[in-house]
């Protein structure tokens, strides 16, 4: 399609319409609150003309908020959270809609885009932020115009685009934990019709989690770089070609295993509860008639206890004793060709995208000084010995060895055509995707003689056609109707083997078989067939919306949006236990598509020139919600019913010159029904993951002149009410309410070419978790990732050219 469109260039000069309007970089504001421009409907529109709950972070605010990574945007967008145990495993959460299965093959329900490039895996949704024009977050199903179905919403990171005028910038940041960030960009014209922009970032520090083991490296350290090149060709006023090439690399980045020691013990429902320093976990003290924790109070399952580094026992959450390997290697290449042309009455856009990813993630010991791991070696319970790097320190049998390996290739092609006729604005198109991946993983607990290795493969072929029409009755009323038909064909196989017991599992289109060394599993219990490994899913998503504009700066809308997400597979990183658990795991590998029906009303209005106010109320009716649950020791995705209802409000005000106030708040109530707890008996209703009853963001900035310079003083804050990290809501996965504050002082000397800033994040050193997983049944711990402590930094930026 892309090549065919290129062939049409000679005939374009006769077209009468101006250049295609849809570009990635749009102007942000004028004076006052300005007219914010968004591309939420795949073309440039004023925010107050779009009946979608969308939040925008401008380039200026991205810098002012010190946003360096994709996940940092949660500080500025209402009802947006993220779930991540490492830089390579990121799942965004909008209004409680997320995917907690941490498998590399999983496609998240919140679509993430870098310009026109779609991130189809959770392992590509986290990346460094640099040289952006803005970020847009669309809340609610985006099932009609966006290239890939998204039940939760979409997040777009939109780059600065090439200019024929020479310009650019260089910036450097230094700060806590030996942080060094270097960023820059340069743009200019190469010929009269060709322009380019090249930008990049390098980010490195020594880690915010101090490793107290002699010779051990600190954890939570950045070590990555990224570059982006954009080449734009404008041969006529009616044609544009843009090639974007991106590359990101992390080398032995210590963003893995960043857990704080939080011992937990299974309760009667097999859910973890935090252990007090003087409390012995009976479960691990008499596991199969053997004591694995040695009766040590306050310890994890292998007997290690250290209240000084255990946050739940009064210790420091940013300290650890780790003798194992904890790092991420990741290389990602992407190339996107975007063609825009005026063909008769149609504005045609073709987007061709290719991505290649290679990733290896490993974490071990999880905060415990561990003995060297030997694959397949069975250690006696409660084995201890001197640490290899520090003989004076006692090491324990490894609690966990967890790694993930992925090699993926993704090709997508989208073709859209838009036209005006009469009172209509019609957009229609088609989308195709081919995603293939080879994966390897291990989740071993050597301390209790369990050491599996798994391999799996997954291929997704996706095709969709869509159309949306906007019909204007007059200057006040508009009706929007849209629909999309999608069809996914998937193919997968899964192989797993446990080295110590000899148990094996094979699942795929050529057959399903296993070997249970105990003989307890019965093949007669298998209900799934090989055909389940090569399913085809399809469905229809839709949008219906009525807009009313009583004036040019006010919009009232009521909408219905139906979103869906394809079915898939749960591929465990470990083998199941022998017996019925093995059969249950095989039968529950496949899961069905989910559908979300969103009923929403909203208001967007500008009050005078200085106040912008947005309000949205929504009700979600979820069918077959893909809930990540645990039955006994087996983790799987199970389709369950769910509902969400809520209200969101956003305010931006400039009451006096130089003063900016931004505030947002969200109130919501969610429910996932029929959640079966790990005991296999108890059924409960719980909230959706990371869906607090109330959350909010606020920012205050004052800019003023002094001695020819421009000074800015800024403070921002985030508040989150209590929530659970999973639908199982184990006691050790519950997070209390917390708030985090940040401050910044900026100086722009006379001339405007130099910018200086001093900032402090987490100003009051708040202690809170950004990730938690109940691992009490696996090795007596809740895997807890705590947010960074107080950090400070200095940034200098030089702008050059026009």
VEXDO-415452 format. One record per residue (C-alpha): residue in three letters; x, y, z. Coordinates in pm, whole numbers, plus 50000, padded with zeros to 5 digits. Example, Ala and Ser with C-alpha at 12.3 -4.5 7.8 and 13.67 -1.06 7.14 Angstrom:
REM VEXDO-415452
Ala512304955050780Ser513674989450714
REM end
This chain:
REM VEXDO-415452
Unk500005000050000Unk502815023850093Unk504705017949768Unk501525021649564Unk500815055249722Unk504355066849639Unk503775058549274Unk500965084249264Unk503275113949330Unk503515126948969Unk499785133048952Unk499435150749282Unk500425185449168Unk497015190349001Unk495075185449327Unk493425216649468Unk493315209549843Unk496025221550084Unk498635198350236Unk497335170250456Unk496275184150793Unk497115154551013Unk500635158851150Unk502195145251463Unk503445177751610Unk500735203151680Unk500855237551840Unk500115237052208Unk498625269252333Unk498325306052265Unk497855331752544Unk495745322752843Unk494625286552849Unk494895286352470Unk493435261752224Unk494935228052304Unk495285206851991Unk494995168852003Unk494975140151754Unk492605118151954Unk490535111651639Unk493555107251409Unk493525143451292Unk494285176851450Unk491355191151645Unk490825215051932Unk490435196852262Unk487015213052315Unk485775198451986Unk486525162252082Unk484015142152286Unk486665119452440Unk488205121552786Unk491735130852683Unk494545146952881Unk497515164352723Unk500985170852865Unk502745197452662Unk506485197952587Unk506905225552844Unk505145205453116Unk507075173753028Unk510285192753105Unk508865210353408Unk507735177053559Unk511155160953494Unk509525133053296Unk512285110053168Unk510445077053127Unk507075066852985Unk505765057053330Unk506495091653476Unk503395106153306Unk501135091653579Unk502105122153784Unk500045144653558Unk497115124553421Unk493975115553621Unk493035079053661Unk496255067253496Unk498445042453685Unk501085017453585Unk502184983153702Unk505844973053658Unk508394951753837Unk511134963053597Unk511824987453316Unk511034960653058Unk507634950053196Unk505194979353197Unk501404978153191Unk499465010753196Unk496195011353388Unk493385035453293Unk490265036453513Unk491265002653658Unk491554985753317Unk494864966953295Unk496474933053241Unk498434918553535Unk499744887253364Unk503464894553335Unk504084871753034Unk506084887852756Unk503554875552500Unk500654894452653Unk499114923952468Unk497964951352708Unk494414965852705Unk495825001452708Unk497415007852369Unk500745026352372Unk502005045052066Unk505285062251991Unk504095085151713Unk502475059851476Unk504245029251617Unk502095005851828Unk503644986952122Unk502034952552101Unk503744937652408Unk504104948452769Unk507864945352724Unk507884974452473Unk505544998152662Unk508295012952882Unk510965035052722Unk512935067352775Unk511245100552705Unk513055126852499Unk512395154152241Unk508595151752260Unk506035176852138Unk503405163452377Unk501805132752530Unk498105124352500Unk496225099752720Unk492795088752593Unk490585073152859Unk487955047752762Unk487695022052478Unk489325032452151Unk487855005851930Unk487005024551611Unk489745047151470Unk492855034551644Unk494945008551467Unk494644982151738Unk491714974651967Unk492074989252315Unk489524983852591Unk491195006552844Unk492365035652633Unk495445047752450Unk498585067052539Unk500395085452259Unk503935099152278Unk504285124351996Unk507745135551886Unk508945169551772Unk509015169151392Unk511615181551143Unk511775217851039Unk513515234750747Unk514845260750990Unk518035250951170Unk517615245451545Unk517825222051837Unk518975219152193Unk521415202152430Unk520645194252792Unk522415177753083Unk521105166653422Unk523025155753728Unk521615145754062Unk521045119254327Unk522675085054298Unk525265098554051Unk522605105053792Unk523795116653450Unk521295123653172Unk522395138552842Unk519825147552579Unk519875166552254Unk518275172651918Unk519115190151593Unk516855198051299Unk517115215650966Unk516525214550595Unk518665192550371Unk517125204350043Unk514145225849954Unk511855195849996Unk513765174550248Unk514175180950621Unk515465160050909Unk515545158251287Unk517895136751494Unk517645133551871Unk518885111252148Unk519255105352520Unk521745087952749Unk520695079953108Unk522875064053375Unk523055063553755Unk524305041354037Unk520935028954169Unk518595039954445Unk518485006654635Unk521695003154834Unk523144968054839Unk524644962255184Unk526364929855084Unk530084937055044Unk530944937954675Unk527304938054567Unk526014963254312Unk523164986854397Unk519794980354234Unk517345002754051Unk520065017853835Unk519505032053487Unk521925024053207Unk520315029852869Unk520445051552562Unk518095058352275Unk518095077051947Unk515505087551693Unk515895100351340Unk513075115551133Unk513385123250763Unk510545142750601Unk509995148350230Unk507495173950098Unk507795172549717Unk504435189849660Unk501835207249868Unk499675175849843Unk502105148649942Unk504295141850240Unk506505112150330Unk507995107950675Unk510415080550780Unk511025076251154Unk513745052851279Unk514145044951650Unk516665024751847Unk516815018552222Unk519394998252413Unk519904988952778Unk523104970452871Unk523074951453200Unk520684977653335Unk520084970053703Unk516334975353680Unk515454939753781Unk514784924054118Unk514284958254273Unk512284943154557Unk512284952754922Unk512244923255162Unk508654919055288Unk508154884155441Unk504604870855413Unk502844839255526Unk499834822255359Unk496564824455556Unk493634800055549Unk492734811355193Unk496404807055083Unk496844844655056Unk499824862755202Unk499804883355521Unk502834903055635Unk504914887055908Unk505844905756224Unk509494904056330Unk508624880156616Unk506194858156419Unk507054823856274Unk505304812855954Unk503874778656038Unk503204771255672Unk506924770855587Unk507964757255927Unk505994725455852Unk505884723055473Unk505204686855384Unk506394676955730Unk509714695655694Unk510864729355825Unk512174750755541Unk512464782955741Unk514164767056042Unk511554782356273Unk513164816856232Unk510724844856329Unk509914871556070Unk511664852455791Unk510924843555433Unk510524806855344Unk514244798555331Unk514764811755685Unk516334845555610Unk515204874555831Unk516534909955854Unk514164935656011Unk516614963855930Unk515814961055557Unk512204949455594Unk509864978855546Unk506884960555700Unk508964954256013Unk510164990256047Unk513254987155824Unk514635007755537Unk512765000155212Unk515695012254999Unk518304987755126Unk518954951455034Unk521354922255065Unk521624906954721Unk524264882554597Unk522464872854277Unk522154886553926Unk519564913653870Unk519624931153534Unk517904937453201Unk519394936152853Unk517144950852588Unk517564961652226Unk514704975252020Unk514724987751664Unk511735003251489Unk511125019951155Unk507895037451052Unk507025050850709Unk504105074950702Unk502705087050369Unk500075114550342Unk498465124250015Unk495515142949872Unk493815119849621Unk490795137149473Unk488335142849756Unk490225120449998Unk493045126750244Unk494865093450242Unk497305081750511Unk499425050450494Unk501465039050795Unk503915010150765Unk505734999951083Unk508384973851163Unk509734965251509Unk512374940951631Unk513004933652000Unk515564912752186Unk515264911552566Unk516684892452858Unk515544899153215Unk516854881353524Unk516294885153896Unk517534862254171Unk517434860254551Unk514944889454572Unk516754907954849Unk518174877255025Unk521924868955029Unk521764837254821Unk524104807954768Unk525284802254408Unk522564787354192Unk523264754654010Unk520534744653765Unk518884711853858Unk520694709054193Unk518464699454488Unk519514715354817Unk518414701855157Unk515854723655340Unk517244753155538Unk520654751655368Unk523024779955464Unk526704787755410Unk529184816355378Unk528604840255089Unk531154837154810Unk531864874654791Unk531644880755167Unk532484849155375Unk531594867455696Unk527954869755580Unk525644839555591Unk524014830955258Unk520874810155211Unk519534786754945Unk518194808654665Unk514604819154719Unk513904825654352Unk515614824754014Unk513424842253759Unk514294850953402Unk512464860153084Unk513864859252733Unk512064873252429Unk512764878252060Unk509864893951873Unk509134908651532Unk506134930451456Unk504874943751124Unk501794965851096Unk500144983150802Unk497365008650830Unk495615026550546Unk493115054450614Unk491085077350392Unk489125107650512Unk486845131150324Unk484295159150367Unk481005157450179Unk477975177850266Unk477735179150644Unk479765147150685Unk483365139850775Unk484005103350694Unk487055082950794Unk487515047050683Unk490395023050663Unk492004989550724Unk494664976650959Unk496834945450957Unk499404931751199Unk501754902051208Unk503424896351546Unk505704866551612Unk507674858651924Unk509964831952065Unk510114831952443Unk511924814552726Unk511414817153102Unk512134802353441Unk510554807653782Unk512544784954013Unk512644782854393Unk515824762654456Unk515384763454834Unk512504738554805Unk513864717654515Unk511804732754234Unk513604741953909Unk511524744953587Unk512414758453244Unk509814767952982Unk509814777452614Unk506914789952409Unk506054805552076Unk503174827751974Unk502094842251641Unk499244866951590Unk497794876251253Unk495314904751286Unk493104922551035Unk490514949751081Unk488344973150873Unk486745004151020Unk484695034950940Unk483465065351129Unk481245093851016Unk480715127451183Unk477485144151072Unk476925180751164Unk473285190251181Unk474285226551234Unk476845246851427Unk475595232151755Unk474745195451703Unk476855166851571Unk476305129151554Unk479215104651536Unk478765068451437Unk481585043651391Unk482285006451378Unk485184982551336Unk485294945951247Unk488414927651365Unk489674892351323Unk492684876251494Unk494244842751407Unk496674829351666Unk499094800451684Unk501014789351993Unk502944761052151Unk504264756652503Unk506884732852644Unk507984730353006Unk510164707053212Unk510994705853582Unk514624694553620Unk514494678653966Unk511254658453951Unk511304651853576Unk507774665153515Unk507144676953155Unk504314694852976Unk503724699552602Unk500784719752466Unk500244729452105Unk498354723851779Unk500134690751714Unk499024675752045Unk498824678552424Unk500774655352653Unk502584654352985Unk504674632753213Unk503794632453582Unk506474613153776Unk504004607154061Unk501384592153828Unk498674612953997Unk497574632853691Unk495004615753473Unk494844623453100Unk491114617053109Unk490714650353290Unk491994670652993Unk489104689252832Unk491074713252611Unk491884701952256Unk494894709152031Unk492644731651824Unk492654756452114Unk496304764152028Unk495344778351687Unk492114797651749Unk490474825151549Unk488714853351731Unk486644881251582Unk484264908151691Unk482714942151627Unk483464973751820Unk481405005251785Unk480995041651876Unk477915063751892Unk478135099352018Unk475975130252024Unk477725163952066Unk476155197252154Unk478105229852136Unk476155259152282Unk479155281052203Unk482575278652034Unk484385270052358Unk481915246052522Unk481105210052438Unk478545186852593Unk478635150652477Unk477025117052544Unk478625085952402Unk478575048452381Unk481865030952309Unk482284993652272Unk485834980952298Unk487244945952288Unk490514927552334Unk491384894852168Unk491644861752348Unk495004845752417Unk497064821852625Unk498434820552978Unk501914805652957Unk503274800653307Unk506964807353370Unk507014775453577Unk505564740553560Unk502494731253765Unk502664707054053Unk501834670353978Unk498274657653998Unk495144678053942Unk497064711053931Unk498794698953615Unk495464690753447Unk493914723753558Unk496864742953413Unk496554726353073Unk492784732053058Unk493114768953148Unk495874780052910Unk493464796052658Unk491134824652751Unk488384842552557Unk488194878552426Unk486904905552658Unk484364932552573Unk483834965752746Unk480694987052697Unk481325023052801Unk478445047352862Unk479805082452911Unk478725118852936Unk481055148452949Unk481585185852950Unk484495206252816Unk484375243552851Unk486575274052854Unk485545300253110Unk486775333452982Unk490305331352842Unk491895318753160Unk490095287253275Unk489655253553105Unk487385228253278Unk486685192353175Unk484245168153337Unk483405132053249Unk481165105753407Unk481275069653289Unk479855035053347Unk481675003953226Unk479954970653176Unk482644944253131Unk481974910752964Unk484564883253005Unk487084906053175Unk490484889253150Unk491254886553521Unk494674874053630Unk493994850653920Unk495554821854110Unk494024787854181Unk496194769654429Unk499724773854297Unk498564779253940Unk498354814353791Unk496024819553497Unk493764844053317Unk490094837153382Unk487154854953215Unk484974871853478Unk482224898653482Unk483134933353606Unk481754968653632Unk483255003253684Unk481635036953738Unk483285070153803Unk483605107653760Unk486705126953649Unk487375164253655Unk490265185253521Unk490935222253571Unk493585245053421Unk493545281453526Unk495675312753481Unk494025336653731Unk496825362353701Unk499685367053459Unk502415341153511Unk500365319453746Unk499255284453644Unk497025261153841Unk496305225953720Unk494205201453919Unk492465168753845Unk490465143954048Unk488815110353990Unk486195092054197Unk485315056654098Unk483885023854216Unk484714990654052Unk483794954454103Unk485114921553967Unk482664893854047Unk483134856954125Unk486834858654210Unk487964824354328Unk490714826654590Unk493754803454582Unk492174779354830Unk489854768654549Unk486774773054769Unk486274809454867Unk484534831854610Unk484544869554659Unk483994902554476Unk486934926554461Unk487874959754305Unk489764961053979Unk493554963854020Unk494954998154107Unk491505013954106Unk491355036254417Unk488105052054522Unk489705086554492Unk492855099554327Unk494085133454218Unk496915154454078Unk497755191054128Unk500355215553998Unk501045251854086Unk503555272653889Unk504395309553912Unk506595326353651Unk507915361853685Unk510675384353556Unk513685394653761Unk516735413653637Unk516115404053276Unk515675367253361Unk512525346353376Unk512025327653708Unk509575299153768Unk508565283354098Unk506635250754078Unk505155224454306Unk503175193654205Unk501545165654399Unk499865132154346Unk497345115854579Unk496135080054556Unk493545064154782Unk493895028354903Unk493775000754642Unk494834964954562Unk497514954654314Unk495494924854185Unk491894912654170Unk492794886354434Unk493564914854675Unk495684894354916Unk496394913055241Unk500024917955133Unk498854932554799Unk496824960354960Unk498304995154949Unk497175023055179Unk496515058555063Unk499595079554996Unk500635112854847Unk503885123954686Unk505075159754639Unk507725174654408Unk509245209254370Unk511155227854099Unk512845261554049Unk513625272653694Unk515645301853557Unk515805314053197Unk518445341753175Unk518065370952938Unk518205359752576Unk516115328452631Unk518715304352493Unk519715289552830Unk517395271953076Unk518445261653429Unk516435241753679Unk516785226454024Unk514265200254129Unk513425177254418Unk511185146954368Unk509385129654656Unk510115160554860Unk509005145555193Unk510535111055138Unk507195092655127Unk507255054555146Unk504875037454903Unk504825007854664Unk504475009354287Unk504214971454245Unk503334941554464Unk502774904654398Unk501774878854658Unk504524852654651Unk503774838254995Unk502924803854851Unk506104803054645Unk508774814854884Unk507154833255172Unk507454868855048Unk505424896754889Unk507404909754592Unk507294947054670Unk508744974954458Unk508925007754649Unk508935041454477Unk512145061354479Unk513095080554793Unk513765117854788Unk515945127054490Unk517305159954362Unk518765171854035Unk520185200753836Unk519405205553467Unk520935229053213Unk519545232452860Unk520885252852570Unk518595260652278Unk520155270251946Unk518955281051606Unk515425293951547
REM end
